Amino acid sequence: QKEVEQDPGPLSVPEGAIVSLNCTYSNSAFQYFMWYRQYSRKGPELLMYTYSSGNKEDGRFTAQVDKSSKYISLFIRDSQPSDSATYLCAMRDLYSGAGSYQLTFGKGTKLSVIP
Amino acid sequence: DTEVTQTPKHLVMGMTNKKSLKCEQHMGHRAMYWYKQKAKKPPELMFVYSYEKLSINESVPSRFSPECPNSSLLNLHLHALQPEDSALYLCASSQDEARNEAFFGQGTRLTVV
């Protein structure tokens, strides 16, 4: 079983729709959960990160973490064509000193928002 | 300035060539990273530099040689690469290894012929 599972899509929605992107994971040590957006041929851009369980909202984006189910979600409200990109979840455990850095990515979900 | 600048944007090199990828940031970040990303795959960590010292080498072949000349610059020296090394090479930086807010550059798209 892979550490982080993410449906690669592609996911196609009409403009204005609510988009739900999800990842599941198996490593219970993960404490920080991140969502990156990557446009074609560009580097990833950090959208949001959350610590432990709970919700975090930033404009049209809401990140949710359910550690008991090992499940994280990113919701995009009022989706726009400019949201068309690949969305990568990523997670890491608590930093424990030099050389312990570790960030595990999901495979990414390709999203297309159709005008 | 929240930019990580990578040069060149594109690079085509032969298997016997030596080339270098460059990465620069002026955010005062003390952790810098090299990632490799193949098409439709997530980024894979290659190296981590923390306070200009190599902190992590993820068992990367010696034909990839990182260098951190100062706190703002990170290089990746390439020698005798294979066609399967063709990928997008991403540089990232963060305030330090413990921070989650990492900023990525646009990447160098490398093709080995």
Interface residues (C-beta under 8 A of the other chain):
Chain A: P8 Y32 M34 R41 K42 G43 P44 E45 L46 Y49 L88 A90 R92 Y95 A98 G99 S100 Y101 Q102 L103 F105 G106 K107 G108
Chain B: V4 Q6 A31 K40 K41 P42 P43 L45 V48 S50 S55 I56 L88 L90 A92 E97 A98 N100 E101 A102 F103 F104 G105 Q106 G107 R109
